[in-house]
């Protein structure tokens, strides 16, 4: 018995480590543009709003592929889902690095969107099946740390490559090569080291093998199940609002600090890295609080604090030092809620709907990432970054109100 417990513990650690590393890589893909928006605007002769559209296209494609990948993970195989999405994302990043013009840059973002669209549907069922219930919040927090550090990597990478006399293309290419190597290595480990009861689907064999049941029939059944899951739908709405606010901050924080508070671009990029590093630390605290208290109160406190910090930033009335501190506060506050939201999604999901439900909630996240860059980019171009951050504050406030409603509904 002791040997089996140790083996299970080792397997859980392996899975958590693998998917956290993959989360790191995928999140690095998502923030390739924000640190170099000015450089890309000059090189490709496009506005910030058009670059926002390129980011939005990636988010839209990401959204479209969530449910297909969720179905593949739930009904077929998590390893296949992981492999397809990981390789596609890495190839998309390499395409961005080689893009000769803006249309090709957008096409690279499309392929990145396809790849990133499969990482949540593959990751969360793996985490759920490999991790004991009492430690799942902490496992989600480790996973979240991987994502936060991934977000923090591109700004530092661009600075290091620039200081070495290299270009943004070299930096993006290096991230793409790293991602491709990791995709191959992690897929091999999942295939040959991790047990089939973790990587295989949680569906009845007869149901999974029923070839007479069309994909459209399964889709209708999944939609009916969602209609009877108000908690999952509420989490999806919440994910949409909070993701829109977060991606507004992620995308335009450097521009905002530069134009509103006269913070030099290099320092603003360092602040953007700090936003994610502080968030990585806060995720660990969020996972612990989720396990010790409950997801609802943690989420309410988190999003209320985000609203306050964004409002302070948008006011334009504080010093540059306070503005940078408030930006770091946004990173810490919003990260507290990550493990809580993941834990609540897992708790509301049956074994055979974990991948699909996380995919549905991720649709909200990715819709936010599709909406925020072009919408707030347009506001920046037309009205200015101060107005854009004011709009972000309003979206964050709406997310806080939805969180209060959702926490009360779940408590009942």
N, C-alpha and C positions, 0 to 999 in steps of 0.2 A: 504493500500500500504506500509506504513512504517513497519508494522509487517512482510510482505512478504520479504522486503529488509533485515530486521534484521535476519529472518530465513535463507535466502539465505547466508547471511554473516556468520552466525553461522555454517551452513552446509559446507561452503567453508573452514572455519577454522578447522572444524572436519576432513574433508578429507585431507587437507594439513598436519595436525598433524599426522593422522594415517599413511599416506604413507611415511612421513618423518621418523617416527619411524621405519617403516618397512625397509626403505632404510638404516637406521642406523644399524639394525640387519644384513641385507644382506651384507653390506660392511664389517662388522666385520668378517663375514664368509670368505670373500675373502682374508683377510690378516692374517689368522691363522698361516701360515708357516714362512713368512719372519723374524719375530723376533726370531724364534727358529730353524733356519736352521741348525746351528751348533749342537744343541742338538739332533735334529731328525737324522742328518747324523751319529752321534755317536751311538745312540740307535738302529737304524735300519740298521746300517752298509752299508749305501749307499752314493754315491757322491752328490755334489750339483747339478750336471747335472741331476741325477736321480730324485732328489726332484723337480727340475724344470720340469721334465716330469710329475710328479704327479700334479703339479700346472697346467701344460699345458693340461692335460687330463680333469681337472675340467673346464678349459676355453673352450675346444673343445666341451664338452657335453653341457655346457652353450650356446654355439653358435648354436648347433643343435636344441635346444629346444626353441630358440627365436621365430621363425616363427610359430610353432604350438601354442605356448602360445599367440602370437599376434593375430592369427586367432580366438582362443577361446575368447579372450577379446573383439575383434571387432564384432564377429558374434554370440556369445552366452552370456557370463556373466563375468563381471570383478571380482565379488566377488568369484566366483568359481575358476577363474584363480589365484586370490590372495591366496585363501585358500590352493589349491593344492601345489603351489610353496612354500609358507611359511612353511607348515608342512614338505614337502620333504627336504628343506634346513636344517631345524632344526634337523631332523633325521639323515641327512648326517653328521652334525657336531658331534652329539653324537656318530655316528659310528667311526669317526676319533678319538675321545677321548678314545674309547674302543679298537682300532685296536691293535691286538697282533703282527702283522708283517707288512712288507711293502706292500705286495699285498692287504691286508685288508685296509691299509691306503689309497691306491689308490682307492679302491672301495668306501670308504667313500667320497672321493673327487668327484667321479662320481655322487653320490647322491646329494652332495652339488651343483654340476653343474646343475643337473636337477632342483633343487629348485630355485637357483639364476636365472636360465634361464627365469623364469616367472615373476620376480618382475618388470622389466621395462615395459613389455607389459601390465601388470595390472596397474601399478602406473600412467604412463603418461596419459592414457585416463581419469582416475579418476581426476587427476589434471586439465586436459584441460576442462572437462565438469563442474567441480565444481567452477572454478575460472574465474572471469571476465577478458576480454582481457587486459585491462589496468593494471592489477595487476599480470598477468601471469609470467612475468619475475621475479618478487619478490617471487612469489610462487615457481618457479623453484629454486630460490636461497635458500629458506628455506629448500626445499627438498635436495638440494646439501649440505647444512650444515649438515643435518642428515647423509648423506653418508660420509662426511669428518670426522665427529666425530666417525662414525662407524669404519672407517679405523684407527683412532687414539686409539681405545679402546684396541685391543689385546696386543700391546707392554706394556702398563701400567698394564693390567690385569696379564700378565705373570710375571712382576716384583713384583706386590703385592702378588701373590700366592707363588712365589719363596721365598720372604722375610718371608712369613708365614710358610715356611717349607713344602709347597705343591708342586706338580709337574705340568708340562705342561698339563697333562691329566685332572687334576682338573680344570685348567683354561679353557680349551676347553669345558669340560663338563658343566661348569657354563654358558658359552656363549650359548651352545646348549639348555640348559633348559630355559634360558631367552628367547631365540628365539621361542621355542615351546609355551611357555605361551603367548607371545605376538601375535603369529599367531592365537591362539584361540580367544583371547580377541578382536583383530582387526577385525577378520572375523565376529564375533557376532555383532559388532558395524556397520560394513558395511551392514550386512544383515538386521538389524532391525531398524537402526537409519537413515542411508543415503537413500535418495530418489532413486526410481528405474530409474529415468531419468539420474542419474549420474552413477549408477552401471550397468545399462542395456546397450546393444549394440546400436551403432548408425548406424543401417542398416535398410533398408526397410523390414517390416514384411514379405511380400510375398517372398522377396529374401532370407531372413534368414530362412524361413520355407520351402523352396523348396528342398524337400528331393531327388528329381530326379537329382539334380545337384551334381555331385561327388566332392570329396575333390580334386582330381587331376584337375578337370575343374576349380575349384575355385583357385587352386594354379597357373594354367596357366594364368588365368585372373589377378591375383595379380602380376605375373611377367611381364605381358604386361603393366600394370599400372606403374610398377617401371621403365620399359624401357622408358616410356614417362615422367619420373620424374628425369631428370638429376641432379636437385638440391639434391634430396634424395640420389642418387647414389654418388654424390660428397661428401656429408656429411658422407656417409658410408666409403668411401676411407679415408677421413680425420680422422674419428674415429679410423680406423685401424692403421694409422700411429701414431697418438697421443697416443692411448692406448698402442701400443707397446713400445713407449718411456717411458710412465708413469709407466707401469708395470715393465719395466727394472729397473727404479729408485726404485719403491716400494719394489721389491723383493731383490735387492742386495745393497741397500743403507747401511745397517748395515755392511755387509761384506766389502764393498768399503771403508767406513770410517775406519774400523778396520785395513785393510791390507795396504791401501795407505797412510792414515794420522795418523795411530797409535792411533786412538780414541778408548778407552775401550768400550767393548760391551755394558755395561750398559748405558754409555753416548750416544753411537750410537743409542740404542733403544729409548732413550729419544729424540734424534734428529729426529728419524722416527716419533714418536708421534707428535713432534713439526711441522714436515712437514704437517701433516694432520690438526692439529689445526689451523695453519696459513692459510691453504687452506680453512678451514671452514669460517674464517673471510673474506677472499678474495671473496668467493662465494657471500656473501651478497653485496659486492661492485660490483661484476660482474652483479648481477641481476639488481641493480639500474642503472648501465651504459647501460645495454641492453635496459631497458625501456626508458632511457633518450636519448640515441644516436641511435645505431643500432647494430645488432649482428655482422655484418662484421668487422668493425673497431676494436671492442673489441676482436674478435677472432684473428685477425692478430697481434695486439699488444701482446696478451697473448702468442701465440706460438713463436713469435720472441724472447720474453724475456726468455721463457723456453730454447730455443736453446742456448742463451747466457750463462745462468747459468750452463747448463750441460757441455758446452764447458769449462767453467772456472773450474768446478769440475774435468773434465777428464784430464786437463793439468797437475795436480799433482804438480803445481808450487806454490800454495798458502799455507798459514798456515792452521792448523787444524781448528782454529776458523773461518777463512774465508770460509773454505770448508763447515762447518756446516751452516754458514750464507747463502752460495750459495744453499745448499740443501733446506733451508727454503724458499729461493727465488723461487726455482722450485715449491714448494708447493703453494705459493701465486700466481705466474704467471699463472700456468696451470688452477687453479681453477676459474680465472676470466672468462674463456671461457665457462664453463659449462652451465650457464643459457643462454648464447648467442646461443650456439649450440642447446639447447633444444627449445628455442624460435623460431629459424629458422626452425627446424624440424616441429614444431607445425604449423608455418605459411605456410609451403609448403604442409600441409596435409589436405585433405578433412575430413569431420566429420567421415565418415565411414572407414577411413584408418589410423586414429591416432595411434591405437595400433599396426597395422601392420608396419607402417613406423618407429615408434620408435623401434619396434623389429628389423627391417632391419638395422637401424643405430646402434642398440645395437649389431648386428652381427659383425659389424666392431670393436666395443669395445671389445667384447669377443674373437674375433679372435686374437686381439692384446694381450689379457691376456693369450691366449693359446700359442702364438708364443714366447713371450718375455722370460718367465722363462727358458724353455729348451735351447733356442738359446743363450741367454746371459749367462746362467749357463755354457754352453759348452765353451764359450769364457773365462769365469772366470777360469775354470779348466785348459784349455789348454794354454792360453796366459796371463791371469791375469785380475783383476778387472779394471785396468786403461784402457786397450784395450776395455773392455766391455762398459765402460762409453763413450769412444770415439765413439763406434758404436751407442750407444743410442743417442749421439749428432747428428750424421748423419741422423738418423731416424727423430729426432725432426726438423732438418732443412728441410727435405723433407715435413714434415707436415706443416711447415710454408709456403713453396712455394705453396702447394695445397690450403692452406687457402687464400692466396693472389688471386689465380685464382678463387676460389669459391666466394669470396667476390665481385670480379669484375663481375663475371657472374650473380650473384643474383641482383647486382645493376642495371644491364642492363634490 
